[in-house]
Amino acid sequence: MGNHEFIEKAKKAVREYTIEHLDKSEGVPPFDVFVVWCCKTLQNHKALLSTTISDGMYYEVTYNGDKNEAYFDAYKKFENKVIMKEG
């Protein structure tokens, strides 16, 4: 699988997951899915993605080229704080 195809499939998976988990009473707001980081090593791909919805969610999609399998993880950021400061 090429990088472009992987990214498109990963973005589609995030969009579908997001829509599936929205509060149905509020409808589906317009939103974009974007890639925060991606990497391809040998036949494997990994991407971290998020959406423009401010819900603190981010997603990890990994493609294992040896097994022709993709894995999807959804995470919620609970906190972001400084733990070390130089100088």
Secondary structure, 3 states (H helix, E strand, C coil): CCHHHHHHHHHHHHHHHHHHCCCHHHCCCCCCEEEEEEEEECCEEEEEEEECCCCCEEEEEEEECCCCEEEEEEEECCCCCCCCCCC
